[in-house]
């Protein structure tokens, strides 16, 4: 008796397209969160090494999600191309805040 009730209460899975859209939306939101975290950190520090920046970014975002180190590196490179950050001329591992 209980088993038949459970079978009738199964929730259908969302279509694959909808699931893919949700994943894309989450990734986009995480991208914005990583960008915001990097800019906040660099705005307060002005100059910071790569490893310290990544660690502080992970620390800030850990309560929301576990950011991927590759994603953080990609976002740093994007912020450099958008002129928010620049690499130090003498030490390429140091970043300077521009904006």
HURA-V939688 format. One record per pair of residues at least 12 apart in sequence whose C-alpha atoms are under 7 Angstrom apart, sorted by the first residue. I is the first residue (numbers start at 0). J is the second residue. Records with the same first field share a line. If there is no record, write none. Layout:
# HURA-V939688
I->J, J
This chain:
# HURA-V939688
33->71
34->74
36->56, 59
37->56
41->96
42->96
45->95, 96
46->93, 94, 95, 96
47->93, 94, 95
48->92, 93, 94
49->92, 93, 94
53->71
82->97
83->96, 97, 98
84->96, 97
85->97
